[in-house]
């Protein structure tokens, strides 16, 4: 499943997860991201140095979180 779709499907929980793990994100930016994986990484690159490493770490953390959300909420998975 495409990560952007998964992020949108679990956006309420993902928003809180992002806020806890990447504290430089403001509510305004999270409103703008609104479940869009690419926008999240645009802001990540802007606010956090050493981006290639941070991107890899962020992808791993986010994928693991979304996997847990899919397991916890199978009713949200369609197709």
C-alpha positions in Angstrom: 0.0 0.0 0.0 1.3 3.4 -0.9 2.6 5.3 2.1 0.8 8.5 1.3 -2.6 6.7 1.3 -1.7 5.0 4.6 -0.6 8.3 6.2 -3.9 9.9 5.1 -5.9 6.9 6.4 -4.4 7.3 9.8 -3.8 11.0 9.7 -5.2 11.8 13.2 -2.8 9.4 14.9 0.0 10.1 12.5 -0.2 13.8 13.2 0.3 13.1 16.9 3.1 10.8 16.2 4.9 13.4 14.1 4.4 16.1 16.7 5.9 13.8 19.4 8.9 12.7 17.3 9.7 15.9 15.3 9.0 18.8 17.7 9.9 21.5 15.2 6.7 21.0 13.3 3.9 23.5 14.2 0.2 22.9 14.1 0.0 25.2 11.1 2.5 23.0 9.2 0.8 19.8 10.3 -2.5 21.3 9.0 -0.7 22.0 5.7 0.7 18.5 5.5 -2.7 17.0 6.1 -1.6 13.4 5.5 0.6 14.1 2.5 3.9 12.1 2.8 5.8 14.3 0.4 4.9 17.5 2.2 6.0 15.9 5.5 9.5 15.3 4.0 9.6 18.8 2.5 9.2 20.2 6.0 11.6 17.6 7.5 14.3 18.7 5.1 13.7 22.3 5.9 13.8 22.0 9.7 16.3 19.2 10.4 19.9 19.1 9.4 21.7 16.0 8.1 18.7 15.3 5.9 19.7 12.1 4.1 20.2 10.4 7.5 17.1 12.0 9.0 15.1 11.0 6.0 16.0 7.3 6.4 15.3 7.4 10.1 12.0 9.2 9.6 10.9 6.7 6.8 11.7 3.8 9.1 9.9 5.3 12.1 6.9 6.3 10.0 6.6 3.0 8.2 6.7 1.1 11.5 4.1 3.4 13.0 1.8 3.0 10.0 2.2 -0.8 10.1 1.1 -0.7 13.7 -1.9 1.5 12.8 -2.9 -0.9 10.0 -2.7 -3.8 12.5 -4.7 -1.9 15.1 -7.4 -0.6 12.6 -7.9 -3.2 9.9 -11.3 -1.8 9.2 -9.7 1.3 7.6 -7.9 -0.8 5.0 -9.9 -1.2 1.8 -9.2 -3.0 -1.4 
